[in-house]
Amino acid sequence: MSKQVLFTMFGATGDLAKRKLYPALFQLYKKGEIAENFAVIGTARRPWTDEYYRQIIIESLSGLSNNEKELADFSSHFYYQSHDVNDTSHYHALKELGDRLREKYNTNCNQVFYLAMAPQFFSIIANHLKSEKILTGKGFERVIIEKPFGSDLETAQALNTALKDVFREDQTFRIDHYLGKEMIQSVSAIRFANQMFESIWDKDHIDNIQITFAESIGVEDRGGYYETSGALKDMIQNHVLQVLALLAMEKPKSFTQESILAEKVKALHSIRQYSEQEALEAFIPGQYVEGTIDGKAFPAYRSEPSVAPDSNTETFVAGKFLIDNERWAGVPFYVRSGKRLTEKGTRINIVFKQDPNNIFETTLEENVLTIYIQPTEGFSLTVNGKEVGQGFNIAPIKLGYRHDATILGNSPEAYEKLILDVLNGDGTNFSHWEEVSRSWELIDVIRQAWDKAHHELPKYPAATMGPQEAFDLLEKDGRHWVWQP
Ligand code: NAD
């Protein structure tokens, strides 16, 4: 049955709303998840009319439908309310419009608030929703929040306290769009639906795990934001640690939100809390300078728009986390993420231990299970086999599976899945407060260590895989990055 719900989109004129949220809602509409009984109030500062807003909605759906009637029907559910989130009187207009739409579309008092705005506005919006009685306590009432959730533990705590006054944890959905991705969700399937992997998912069989989130683009037009963030906070604190928790957690009692969350939180707490000195040794920042690939030249980070010419913001991080528990003692989890790297790609490499008792004369390649998350999705397993022909030569063979592009093309985008989860009240693929706060504890010490050290940032030419120091990090452990495009 289709859902009854009123959405209120804060930041309705913004980039995220247009690129991701409206297309996601449209897909849910086409699939019948939302049909007659839904309405959307878009709010932002610009003085748009409903007609103009609907035009923007239709434009944001280009490529998704040529059916004019369908587009007109869908966009007729959208209403625009010009609104400054700091101005209390504007919430009255919002409330009146909401009351009217609730009647008109029979939304059963269910409400979802999407805060697609800068985080400094989150608590002011939440407080007004309560004080101006936009929240009625009648239907389900849920809030979706975009990253970043705070800029360190202290600011995250302040934000959480402010939100907690208004929304309970089970009403709060902190988006990490990577958690909506097919292959991230598949990590649990690979582990727990295959006894052959789960039975060797430990320190006795795994040598190390490598998580890479590589972007080939630079900061584009987001230099202003990035200057306040950097790769550590933008990627490692949220996406990378979430993936690490899924890989490292113990088997949950059942495949439910509560059990999975409990195990992820335990895994995050088992990650070694570094001292500042340890953090300096285990984490390497980097910044891209100009570089050329295939004759195409890219500028240095410091020459990008809205970036300070002497900026010390890191555009790259490589690091090593250690997990102090029975399963993982001594197994390094290497992570790296950066902009302007050689190739775009998110992958996990699980490197298995070598047989210490090799009976062959040649050295054997390590077995590696690779999980590809983007741009293509799938997995591969590198095993050793005999080369065909005379003699006895052993060579690695890669068994690979990539999801069929047409199936993937039809599979829902992350935002579509996540919004549907919110409508179903399922928080499995969202970041919970306990995870967020623990992640900040781990990240803050690294940030502080770097800030105090005042080291010159290691540099890397654009279109390479990061500074030499990131390679040295593994080399001094006698290892190497498996993925070296
Ligand atoms: P944006 O700058 O494009 O849009 C911001 C929106 O907020 C606009 O609609 C603007 O009118 C509105 N706004 C600003 N001040 C306001 C005020 N005082 N009152 C009412 N409305 C106001 O930003 P965006 O890129 O859409 O990002 C929104 C949020 O999503 C941010 O928290 C960002 O970090 C996060 N995010 C964005 C992306 C992305 O791809 N764009 C990805 C991940 C997370």
Boltz pocket constraint, residues with backbone or C-beta under 6 A from the ligand:
constraints:
  - pocket:
      binder: B
      contacts: [[A, 10], [A, 11], [A, 12], [A, 13], [A, 14], [A, 15], [A, 16], [A, 17], [A, 43], [A, 44], [A, 45], [A, 46], [A, 83], [A, 84], [A, 85], [A, 86], [A, 115], [A, 116], [A, 117], [A, 118], [A, 119], [A, 146], [A, 147], [A, 148]]
      max_distance: 6.0
